[in-house]
Amino acid sequence: MQIKINDVLRGYIEPLTEAEYAALERSILVEGCRDALVLWEDVLVDGHNRYQICQQHGIPFKVTENTSFRNLDDVKLWMIDNNLGRRSISDFQRGVLALRKKEIVAARVAELAAQAAAEDAAIAPPEGEAPKAKPAAMPLTSREDIARAARLSSATISQIEKIQKTATPELVEAVRSGTISINAAATVASLPEADQVAAVAGGKKELQKAAKEVRELRAASRPAKEPKEGGGGDYGRPLTEVEELRAENASLKEKNAALRAEITALQLRISELVDAS
């Protein structure tokens, strides 16, 4: 079989770093290609790096065809879910993949709704007969759904959305490489493009400085808030280190709750499959 490469699918998932590719190559040279490449008919879906390495070194490999795919969107959704299940990808990558899944699902929901509306307009139900039930709502249509799919907090998903919309390519690369955190990158993304580029060029310390300055400017522009009885401080001052740690702790608790909800949903699904078998 002549395997075909689809450029859209090859570039759909973030490529390996040079170090990751080198590690994969060493593994295949020593152990061979253990995992089968996944095909959609004759188009390669999963295993582009393994295929390239095997072709380069003349190493044999196995293939398996997924016959459940109906179109390119089905393939993309499978690729997203397959990569979301891997522990090696970063939180930023998880968020980007989950947001891509949301776009596909939202488009399908709109298409189903349009089809249902057209059918209702073309064929009126007989007198006395109840109208057809509307298609069931599909998952991943809210930020909370996206957060659960990515095993992140809703706040983190919101920050990733902001980065995608307003960050320069240089800043996006910085957060991808781990030079700057998602939180800080979302803050720096509010700056003009030239300032973002300059901050990235200055390295990690300059990025942290830029994020701090934006936070302080925002804090200074907020109206003062009366302190609560028995408490101190005001709404306008920057967060202390303790407060930042508490905020991070709250975010981790939200992420943990999303994980527990996902585990519960998976257990329920397993139970349903066992009962149906």
Phi and psi in degrees as GROMACS dihedral restraints (atoms count N, CA, C in turn):
[ dihedral_restraints ]
;  ai    aj    ak    al  type     phi  dphi    fc
    3     4     5     6     1   -88.4    20    10
    4     5     6     7     1   109.8    20    10
    6     7     8     9     1   -76.8    20    10
    7     8     9    10     1   132.6    20    10
    9    10    11    12     1  -102.6    20    10
   10    11    12    13     1   146.0    20    10
   12    13    14    15     1  -109.0    20    10
   13    14    15    16     1   123.1    20    10
   15    16    17    18     1   -96.6    20    10
   16    17    18    19     1   118.7    20    10
   18    19    20    21     1   -61.7    20    10
   19    20    21    22     1   -33.4    20    10
   21    22    23    24     1   -64.4    20    10
   22    23    24    25     1   -45.5    20    10
   24    25    26    27     1   -71.5    20    10
   25    26    27    28     1   -35.8    20    10
   27    28    29    30     1   -63.8    20    10
   28    29    30    31     1   -35.6    20    10
   30    31    32    33     1   -97.3    20    10
   31    32    33    34     1     6.2    20    10
   33    34    35    36     1   -73.8    20    10
   34    35    36    37     1   -34.5    20    10
   36    37    38    39     1  -103.3    20    10
   37    38    39    40     1   139.9    20    10
   39    40    41    42     1   -55.2    20    10
   40    41    42    43     1   131.3    20    10
   42    43    44    45     1   -68.3    20    10
   43    44    45    46     1   161.2    20    10
   45    46    47    48     1   -68.9    20    10
   46    47    48    49     1   152.3    20    10
   48    49    50    51     1   -73.3    20    10
   49    50    51    52     1   168.2    20    10
   51    52    53    54     1   -59.7    20    10
   52    53    54    55     1   -40.4    20    10
   54    55    56    57     1   -66.3    20    10
   55    56    57    58     1   -41.9    20    10
   57    58    59    60     1   -65.3    20    10
   58    59    60    61     1   -40.5    20    10
   60    61    62    63     1   -65.3    20    10
   61    62    63    64     1   -42.6    20    10
   63    64    65    66     1   -62.4    20    10
   64    65    66    67     1   -39.9    20    10
   66    67    68    69     1   -65.3    20    10
   67    68    69    70     1   -41.6    20    10
   69    70    71    72     1   -63.8    20    10
   70    71    72    73     1   -41.8    20    10
   72    73    74    75     1   -62.0    20    10
   73    74    75    76     1   -44.4    20    10
   75    76    77    78     1   -60.8    20    10
   76    77    78    79     1   -41.9    20    10
   78    79    80    81     1   -62.4    20    10
   79    80    81    82     1   -44.1    20    10
   81    82    83    84     1   -69.0    20    10
   82    83    84    85     1   -37.3    20    10
   84    85    86    87     1   -63.8    20    10
   85    86    87    88     1   -33.9    20    10
   87    88    89    90     1   -86.1    20    10
   88    89    90    91     1   -45.9    20    10
   90    91    92    93     1  -106.6    20    10
   91    92    93    94     1    -7.9    20    10
   93    94    95    96     1    82.2    20    10
   94    95    96    97     1   177.4    20    10
   96    97    98    99     1   -88.6    20    10
   97    98    99   100     1    99.2    20    10
   99   100   101   102     1   -78.1    20    10
  100   101   102   103     1   -35.1    20    10
  102   103   104   105     1   -96.0    20    10
  103   104   105   106     1   135.8    20    10
  105   106   107   108     1   -69.8    20    10
  106   107   108   109     1   145.5    20    10
  108   109   110   111     1   -75.9    20    10
  109   110   111   112     1   142.5    20    10
  111   112   113   114     1  -101.1    20    10
  112   113   114   115     1   130.0    20    10
  114   115   116   117     1  -117.1    20    10
  115   116   117   118     1   152.3    20    10
  117   118   119   120     1  -113.9    20    10
  118   119   120   121     1   100.9    20    10
  120   121   122   123     1    58.6    20    10
  121   122   123   124     1  -111.4    20    10
  123   124   125   126     1  -110.0    20    10
  124   125   126   127     1    12.4    20    10
  126   127   128   129     1   -96.9    20    10
  127   128   129   130     1   131.4    20    10
  129   130   131   132     1   -73.6    20    10
  130   131   132   133     1   127.6    20    10
  132   133   134   135     1  -107.1    20    10
  133   134   135   136     1   -48.6    20    10
  135   136   137   138     1  -132.1    20    10
  136   137   138   139     1   128.3    20    10
  138   139   140   141     1   115.4    20    10
  139   140   141   142     1    26.9    20    10
  141   142   143   144     1   -61.7    20    10
  142   143   144   145     1   -41.3    20    10
  144   145   146   147     1   -69.0    20    10
  145   146   147   148     1   -42.7    20    10
  147   148   149   150     1   -62.2    20    10
  148   149   150   151     1   -40.9    20    10
  150   151   152   153     1   -62.9    20    10
  151   152   153   154     1   -43.2    20    10
  153   154   155   156     1   -63.0    20    10
  154   155   156   157     1   -43.4    20    10
  156   157   158   159     1   -66.3    20    10
  157   158   159   160     1   -43.4    20    10
  159   160   161   162     1   -64.2    20    10
  160   161   162   163     1   -40.2    20    10
  162   163   164   165     1   -65.0    20    10
  163   164   165   166     1   -39.9    20    10
  165   166   167   168     1   -66.7    20    10
  166   167   168   169     1   -37.2    20    10
  168   169   170   171     1  -107.2    20    10
  169   170   171   172     1     4.9    20    10
  171   172   173   174     1    66.0    20    10
  172   173   174   175     1    37.2    20    10
  174   175   176   177     1   -96.7    20    10
  175   176   177   178     1   130.5    20    10
  177   178   179   180     1   -68.4    20    10
  178   179   180   181     1   154.5    20    10
  180   181   182   183     1  -148.3    20    10
  181   182   183   184     1   161.5    20    10
  183   184   185   186     1  -106.1    20    10
  184   185   186   187     1   156.4    20    10
  186   187   188   189     1  -129.8    20    10
  187   188   189   190     1   152.8    20    10
  189   190   191   192     1  -137.8    20    10
  190   191   192   193     1   141.3    20    10
  192   193   194   195     1  -103.5    20    10
  193   194   195   196     1   130.7    20    10
  195   196   197   198     1   -91.3    20    10
  196   197   198   199     1   112.4    20    10
  198   199   200   201     1   -91.5    20    10
  199   200   201   202     1     3.7    20    10
  201   202   203   204     1   -86.2    20    10
  202   203   204   205     1   -13.0    20    10
  204   205   206   207     1   -72.3    20    10
  205   206   207   208     1   130.7    20    10
  207   208   209   210     1  -102.6    20    10
  208   209   210   211     1   -27.7    20    10
  210   211   212   213     1  -157.2    20    10
  211   212   213   214     1  -177.4    20    10
  213   214   215   216     1   -65.0    20    10
  214   215   216   217     1   -35.0    20    10
  216   217   218   219     1   -63.8    20    10
  217   218   219   220     1   -38.0    20    10
  219   220   221   222     1   -59.4    20    10
  220   221   222   223     1   -41.4    20    10
  222   223   224   225     1   -63.8    20    10
  223   224   225   226     1   -44.9    20    10
  225   226   227   228     1   -62.9    20    10
  226   227   228   229     1   -42.4    20    10
  228   229   230   231     1   -62.4    20    10
  229   230   231   232     1   -40.1    20    10
  231   232   233   234     1   -64.2    20    10
  232   233   234   235     1   -43.3    20    10
  234   235   236   237     1   -62.3    20    10
  235   236   237   238     1   -41.0    20    10
  237   238   239   240     1   -63.2    20    10
  238   239   240   241     1   -50.7    20    10
  240   241   242   243     1   -62.4    20    10
  241   242   243   244     1   -38.6    20    10
  243   244   245   246     1   -62.0    20    10
  244   245   246   247     1   -40.6    20    10
  246   247   248   249     1   -81.1    20    10
  247   248   249   250     1   -30.0    20    10
  249   250   251   252     1   -64.7    20    10
  250   251   252   253     1   -24.7    20    10
  252   253   254   255     1   -80.1    20    10
  253   254   255   256     1    -5.6    20    10
  255   256   257   258     1   -91.1    20    10
  256   257   258   259     1   139.1    20    10
  258   259   260   261     1   -80.7    20    10
  259   260   261   262     1   -17.3    20    10
  261   262   263   264     1   -77.7    20    10
  262   263   264   265     1   -16.7    20    10
  264   265   266   267     1   -81.8    20    10
  265   266   267   268     1   153.0    20    10
  267   268   269   270     1   -79.0    20    10
  268   269   270   271     1   167.7    20    10
  270   271   272   273     1   -61.6    20    10
  271   272   273   274     1   -37.3    20    10
  273   274   275   276     1   -63.9    20    10
  274   275   276   277     1   -44.2    20    10
  276   277   278   279     1   -61.9    20    10
  277   278   279   280     1   -40.4    20    10
  279   280   281   282     1   -60.4    20    10
  280   281   282   283     1   -45.9    20    10
  282   283   284   285     1   -63.4    20    10
  283   284   285   286     1   -42.3    20    10
  285   286   287   288     1   -62.2    20    10
  286   287   288   289     1   -44.2    20    10
  288   289   290   291     1   -64.2    20    10
  289   290   291   292     1   -43.4    20    10
  291   292   293   294     1   -64.1    20    10
  292   293   294   295     1   -37.2    20    10
  294   295   296   297     1   -68.6    20    10
  295   296   297   298     1   -34.6    20    10
  297   298   299   300     1   -65.2    20    10
  298   299   300   301     1   -39.9    20    10
  300   301   302   303     1   -64.0    20    10
  301   302   303   304     1   -39.3    20    10
  303   304   305   306     1   -59.0    20    10
  304   305   306   307     1   -42.6    20    10
  306   307   308   309     1   -60.8    20    10
  307   308   309   310     1   -43.6    20    10
  309   310   311   312     1   -66.1    20    10
  310   311   312   313     1   -46.0    20    10
  312   313   314   315     1   -64.3    20    10
  313   314   315   316     1   -41.8    20    10
  315   316   317   318     1   -61.8    20    10
  316   317   318   319     1   -39.4    20    10
  318   319   320   321     1   -64.6    20    10
  319   320   321   322     1   -38.4    20    10
  321   322   323   324     1   -68.3    20    10
  322   323   324   325     1   -40.5    20    10
  324   325   326   327     1   -60.5    20    10
  325   326   327   328     1   -44.6    20    10
  327   328   329   330     1   -63.4    20    10
  328   329   330   331     1   -39.0    20    10
  330   331   332   333     1   -66.0    20    10
  331   332   333   334     1   -43.8    20    10
  333   334   335   336     1   -63.4    20    10
  334   335   336   337     1   -40.7    20    10
  336   337   338   339     1   -64.6    20    10
  337   338   339   340     1   -39.9    20    10
  339   340   341   342     1   -66.2    20    10
  340   341   342   343     1   -41.0    20    10
  342   343   344   345     1   -63.4    20    10
  343   344   345   346     1   -43.9    20    10
  345   346   347   348     1   -63.4    20    10
  346   347   348   349     1   -40.7    20    10
  348   349   350   351     1   -65.1    20    10
  349   350   351   352     1   -38.9    20    10
  351   352   353   354     1   -66.9    20    10
  352   353   354   355     1   -40.5    20    10
  354   355   356   357     1   -66.2    20    10
  355   356   357   358     1   -40.4    20    10
  357   358   359   360     1   -63.9    20    10
  358   359   360   361     1   -36.9    20    10
  360   361   362   363     1   -73.3    20    10
  361   362   363   364     1   -32.9    20    10
  363   364   365   366     1   -82.7    20    10
  364   365   366   367     1   -34.6    20    10
  366   367   368   369     1  -126.6    20    10
  367   368   369   370     1   107.7    20    10
  369   370   371   372     1   -83.4    20    10
  370   371   372   373     1   137.4    20    10
  372   373   374   375     1   -66.9    20    10
  373   374   375   376     1   148.2    20    10
  375   376   377   378     1   -55.8    20    10
  376   377   378   379     1   154.4    20    10
  378   379   380   381     1   -58.8    20    10
  379   380   381   382     1   132.5    20    10
  381   382   383   384     1    88.3    20    10
  382   383   384   385     1   -10.2    20    10
  384   385   386   387     1   -95.5    20    10
  385   386   387   388     1   137.1    20    10
  387   388   389   390     1   -69.6    20    10
  388   389   390   391     1   145.5    20    10
  390   391   392   393     1   -66.0    20    10
  391   392   393   394     1   158.5    20    10
  393   394   395   396     1   -62.0    20    10
  394   395   396   397     1   146.5    20    10
  396   397   398   399     1   -69.8    20    10
  397   398   399   400     1   143.3    20    10
  399   400   401   402     1   -72.8    20    10
  400   401   402   403     1   152.1    20    10
  402   403   404   405     1   -56.1    20    10
  403   404   405   406     1   141.3    20    10
  405   406   407   408     1   -63.6    20    10
  406   407   408   409     1   145.2    20    10
  408   409   410   411     1   -63.2    20    10
  409   410   411   412     1   137.6    20    10
  411   412   413   414     1   -91.0    20    10
  412   413   414   415     1   152.5    20    10
  414   415   416   417     1   -71.2    20    10
  415   416   417   418     1   175.0    20    10
  417   418   419   420     1    65.8    20    10
  418   419   420   421     1    38.8    20    10
  420   421   422   423     1  -108.6    20    10
  421   422   423   424     1    -4.1    20    10
  423   424   425   426     1  -123.6    20    10
  424   425   426   427     1   162.6    20    10
  426   427   428   429     1   -62.1    20    10
  427   428   429   430     1   -32.6    20    10
  429   430   431   432     1   -66.0    20    10
  430   431   432   433     1   -40.8    20    10
  432   433   434   435     1   -62.1    20    10
  433   434   435   436     1   -43.0    20    10
  435   436   437   438     1   -62.9    20    10
  436   437   438   439     1   -43.2    20    10
  438   439   440   441     1   -61.2    20    10
  439   440   441   442     1   -42.2    20    10
  441   442   443   444     1   -64.5    20    10
  442   443   444   445     1   -41.8    20    10
  444   445   446   447     1   -62.5    20    10
  445   446   447   448     1   -37.1    20    10
  447   448   449   450     1   -90.4    20    10
  448   449   450   451     1    -6.5    20    10
  450   451   452   453     1    58.2    20    10
  451   452   453   454     1    45.7    20    10
  453   454   455   456     1  -129.1    20    10
  454   455   456   457     1   173.1    20    10
  456   457   458   459     1   -83.8    20    10
  457   458   459   460     1   157.6    20    10
  459   460   461   462     1   -61.0    20    10
  460   461   462   463     1   -35.3    20    10
  462   463   464   465     1   -63.6    20    10
  463   464   465   466     1   -40.2    20    10
  465   466   467   468     1   -65.9    20    10
  466   467   468   469     1   -40.7    20    10
  468   469   470   471     1   -61.4    20    10
  469   470   471   472     1   -41.6    20    10
  471   472   473   474     1   -61.6    20    10
  472   473   474   475     1   -40.1    20    10
  474   475   476   477     1   -66.5    20    10
  475   476   477   478     1   -39.9    20    10
  477   478   479   480     1   -65.9    20    10
  478   479   480   481     1   -39.1    20    10
  480   481   482   483     1   -58.6    20    10
  481   482   483   484     1   -43.1    20    10
  483   484   485   486     1   -64.2    20    10
  484   485   486   487     1   -42.1    20    10
  486   487   488   489     1   -60.9    20    10
  487   488   489   490     1   -43.5    20    10
  489   490   491   492     1   -63.2    20    10
  490   491   492   493     1   -34.1    20    10
  492   493   494   495     1   -82.8    20    10
  493   494   495   496     1   -38.2    20    10
  495   496   497   498     1  -122.0    20    10
  496   497   498   499     1   -10.9    20    10
  498   499   500   501     1   -78.9    20    10
  499   500   501   502     1   146.0    20    10
  501   502   503   504     1   -74.3    20    10
  502   503   504   505     1   161.2    20    10
  504   505   506   507     1   -56.3    20    10
  505   506   507   508     1   -34.9    20    10
  507   508   509   510     1   -65.2    20    10
  508   509   510   511     1   -40.9    20    10
  510   511   512   513     1   -70.1    20    10
  511   512   513   514     1   -39.1    20    10
  513   514   515   516     1   -59.9    20    10
  514   515   516   517     1   -43.3    20    10
  516   517   518   519     1   -64.3    20    10
  517   518   519   520     1   -35.4    20    10
  519   520   521   522     1   -64.8    20    10
  520   521   522   523     1   -40.8    20    10
  522   523   524   525     1   -74.4    20    10
  523   524   525   526     1   -33.1    20    10
  525   526   527   528     1   -63.1    20    10
  526   527   528   529     1   -39.9    20    10
  528   529   530   531     1   -81.0    20    10
  529   530   531   532     1    -8.1    20    10
  531   532   533   534     1    87.3    20    10
  532   533   534   535     1     8.9    20    10
  534   535   536   537     1   -66.8    20    10
  535   536   537   538     1   -32.1    20    10
  537   538   539   540     1  -135.8    20    10
  538   539   540   541     1   147.7    20    10
  540   541   542   543     1   -74.3    20    10
  541   542   543   544     1   163.2    20    10
  543   544   545   546     1   -60.6    20    10
  544   545   546   547     1   -44.2    20    10
  546   547   548   549     1   -58.8    20    10
  547   548   549   550     1   -50.4    20    10
  549   550   551   552     1   -67.5    20    10
  550   551   552   553     1   -37.7    20    10
  552   553   554   555     1   -63.8    20    10
  553   554   555   556     1   -39.6    20    10
  555   556   557   558     1   -63.4    20    10
  556   557   558   559     1   -34.0    20    10
  558   559   560   561     1   -70.5    20    10
  559   560   561   562     1   -47.4    20    10
  561   562   563   564     1   -65.0    20    10
  562   563   564   565     1   -28.5    20    10
  564   565   566   567     1   -64.6    20    10
  565   566   567   568     1   -13.1    20    10
  567   568   569   570     1   -81.4    20    10
  568   569   570   571     1    -9.8    20    10
  570   571   572   573     1   -79.8    20    10
  571   572   573   574     1   160.4    20    10
  573   574   575   576     1   -57.9    20    10
  574   575   576   577     1   154.0    20    10
  576   577   578   579     1   -56.7    20    10
  577   578   579   580     1   -42.0    20    10
  579   580   581   582     1   -61.4    20    10
  580   581   582   583     1   -38.8    20    10
  582   583   584   585     1   -69.4    20    10
  583   584   585   586     1   -36.6    20    10
  585   586   587   588     1   -61.7    20    10
  586   587   588   589     1   -48.3    20    10
  588   589   590   591     1   -61.0    20    10
  589   590   591   592     1   -42.4    20    10
  591   592   593   594     1   -64.1    20    10
  592   593   594   595     1   -40.0    20    10
  594   595   596   597     1   -64.7    20    10
  595   596   597   598     1   -42.7    20    10
  597   598   599   600     1   -63.2    20    10
  598   599   600   601     1   -41.8    20    10
  600   601   602   603     1   -62.7    20    10
  601   602   603   604     1   -28.8    20    10
  603   604   605   606     1   -78.5    20    10
  604   605   606   607     1    -8.1    20    10
  606   607   608   609     1    90.2    20    10
  607   608   609   610     1  -171.5    20    10
  609   610   611   612     1   -59.5    20    10
  610   611   612   613     1   -44.7    20    10
  612   613   614   615     1   -64.5    20    10
  613   614   615   616     1   -40.1    20    10
  615   616   617   618     1   -67.8    20    10
  616   617   618   619     1   -36.6    20    10
  618   619   620   621     1   -64.7    20    10
  619   620   621   622     1   -44.6    20    10
  621   622   623   624     1   -63.3    20    10
  622   623   624   625     1   -38.8    20    10
  624   625   626   627     1   -64.0    20    10
  625   626   627   628     1   -43.0    20    10
  627   628   629   630     1   -63.4    20    10
  628   629   630   631     1   -42.9    20    10
  630   631   632   633     1   -63.7    20    10
  631   632   633   634     1   -41.2    20    10
  633   634   635   636     1   -64.1    20    10
  634   635   636   637     1   -42.4    20    10
  636   637   638   639     1   -64.6    20    10
  637   638   639   640     1   -39.4    20    10
  639   640   641   642     1   -64.7    20    10
  640   641   642   643     1   -42.8    20    10
  642   643   644   645     1   -63.2    20    10
  643   644   645   646     1   -43.1    20    10
  645   646   647   648     1   -65.2    20    10
  646   647   648   649     1   -38.3    20    10
  648   649   650   651     1   -65.5    20    10
  649   650   651   652     1   -41.0    20    10
  651   652   653   654     1   -64.4    20    10
  652   653   654   655     1   -42.8    20    10
  654   655   656   657     1   -63.4    20    10
  655   656   657   658     1   -39.9    20    10
  657   658   659   660     1   -68.5    20    10
  658   659   660   661     1   -26.3    20    10
  660   661   662   663     1   -87.1    20    10
  661   662   663   664     1    -9.1    20    10
  663   664   665   666     1   -77.7    20    10
  664   665   666   667     1   145.6    20    10
  666   667   668   669     1   -67.3    20    10
  667   668   669   670     1   144.4    20    10
  669   670   671   672     1   -64.6    20    10
  670   671   672   673     1   147.0    20    10
  672   673   674   675     1  -119.8    20    10
  673   674   675   676     1   136.0    20    10
  675   676   677   678     1   -62.5    20    10
  676   677   678   679     1   131.5    20    10
  678   679   680   681     1   -66.3    20    10
  679   680   681   682     1   146.5    20    10
  681   682   683   684     1   -69.6    20    10
  682   683   684   685     1   154.2    20    10
  684   685   686   687     1   -60.7    20    10
  685   686   687   688     1   127.1    20    10
  687   688   689   690     1    86.1    20    10
  688   689   690   691     1    -2.8    20    10
  690   691   692   693     1  -115.9    20    10
  691   692   693   694     1   172.1    20    10
  693   694   695   696     1  -128.6    20    10
  694   695   696   697     1   177.3    20    10
  696   697   698   699     1    82.9    20    10
  697   698   699   700     1   176.7    20    10
  699   700   701   702     1  -142.6    20    10
  700   701   702   703     1   168.5    20    10
  702   703   704   705     1   -69.5    20    10
  703   704   705   706     1   -23.2    20    10
  705   706   707   708     1   -81.9    20    10
  706   707   708   709     1   -20.6    20    10
  708   709   710   711     1   -77.1    20    10
  709   710   711   712     1   154.7    20    10
  711   712   713   714     1   -64.1    20    10
  712   713   714   715     1   156.0    20    10
  714   715   716   717     1   -67.7    20    10
  715   716   717   718     1   140.3    20    10
  717   718   719   720     1   -77.3    20    10
  718   719   720   721     1   169.6    20    10
  720   721   722   723     1   -61.6    20    10
  721   722   723   724     1   -38.8    20    10
  723   724   725   726     1   -62.7    20    10
  724   725   726   727     1   -43.1    20    10
  726   727   728   729     1   -66.5    20    10
  727   728   729   730     1   -37.9    20    10
  729   730   731   732     1   -63.6    20    10
  730   731   732   733     1   -41.0    20    10
  732   733   734   735     1   -65.5    20    10
  733   734   735   736     1   -38.2    20    10
  735   736   737   738     1   -64.7    20    10
  736   737   738   739     1   -40.1    20    10
  738   739   740   741     1   -64.2    20    10
  739   740   741   742     1   -41.5    20    10
  741   742   743   744     1   -65.0    20    10
  742   743   744   745     1   -38.1    20    10
  744   745   746   747     1   -63.1    20    10
  745   746   747   748     1   -41.0    20    10
  747   748   749   750     1   -63.7    20    10
  748   749   750   751     1   -39.1    20    10
  750   751   752   753     1   -64.1    20    10
  751   752   753   754     1   -41.4    20    10
  753   754   755   756     1   -65.8    20    10
  754   755   756   757     1   -36.8    20    10
  756   757   758   759     1   -63.9    20    10
  757   758   759   760     1   -39.6    20    10
  759   760   761   762     1   -65.0    20    10
  760   761   762   763     1   -40.3    20    10
  762   763   764   765     1   -64.1    20    10
  763   764   765   766     1   -40.5    20    10
  765   766   767   768     1   -64.2    20    10
  766   767   768   769     1   -38.9    20    10
  768   769   770   771     1   -64.3    20    10
  769   770   771   772     1   -38.3    20    10
  771   772   773   774     1   -64.6    20    10
  772   773   774   775     1   -38.5    20    10
  774   775   776   777     1   -64.1    20    10
  775   776   777   778     1   -42.5    20    10
  777   778   779   780     1   -64.0    20    10
  778   779   780   781     1   -38.7    20    10
  780   781   782   783     1   -64.5    20    10
  781   782   783   784     1   -38.4    20    10
  783   784   785   786     1   -66.9    20    10
  784   785   786   787     1   -41.1    20    10
  786   787   788   789     1   -61.9    20    10
  787   788   789   790     1   -42.5    20    10
  789   790   791   792     1   -61.6    20    10
  790   791   792   793     1   -42.6    20    10
  792   793   794   795     1   -64.9    20    10
  793   794   795   796     1   -39.7    20    10
  795   796   797   798     1   -66.4    20    10
  796   797   798   799     1   -41.3    20    10
  798   799   800   801     1   -63.0    20    10
  799   800   801   802     1   -39.6    20    10
  801   802   803   804     1   -64.5    20    10
  802   803   804   805     1   -41.8    20    10
  804   805   806   807     1   -64.2    20    10
  805   806   807   808     1   -41.6    20    10
  807   808   809   810     1   -60.9    20    10
  808   809   810   811     1   -43.6    20    10
  810   811   812   813     1   -60.8    20    10
  811   812   813   814     1   -40.9    20    10
  813   814   815   816     1   -64.6    20    10
  814   815   816   817     1   -40.4    20    10
  816   817   818   819     1   -67.4    20    10
  817   818   819   820     1   -39.4    20    10
  819   820   821   822     1   -64.3    20    10
  820   821   822   823     1   -42.1    20    10
  822   823   824   825     1   -65.8    20    10
  823   824   825   826     1   -33.4    20    10
  825   826   827   828     1   -79.1    20    10
  826   827   828   829     1   -18.1    20    10
